[in-house]
Amino acid sequence: MLDQGGFGYVNKGYLKESNCYIVVRRISRESKQEIKEYESEVRIISRLRYKHFVQLIGWCHQKRELLLLYELIPNGVLYYQIFKG
């Protein structure tokens, strides 16, 4: 596990097909609000294409799993690079 936040857990994963490491965000499904925020994030971030944004690679909303797959950026969490570095 890389991190844990208010919306769930963040893990490191690996995509064999792309030969790359990714970040997997597992979203908590404890309330309808969290599900709405997950759906909103998928809808908005999947449309963004900007060189300074981490790209959303994929998502899963199946069998009570809410997952977001992002490209893995080296050197850790941006928050720590900005505020704790």
C-alpha angles and dihedrals in degrees: 000000000000099000146341124219142168092282100046142280134329119212136175116244140176129227110209093193092056097031091227141116119244141186116244116202113197108200121213114241098203097121141022088242091062090050091050091050091049091051091047092050092051092048096047104035095045088063096050120099112175128137094232096052125085107244122240103230098184148324140219128209103171138121093002092308120127110189133169119194118205134176112263115243115205122242099043136265116357091224090062092046091054105035107023102031 
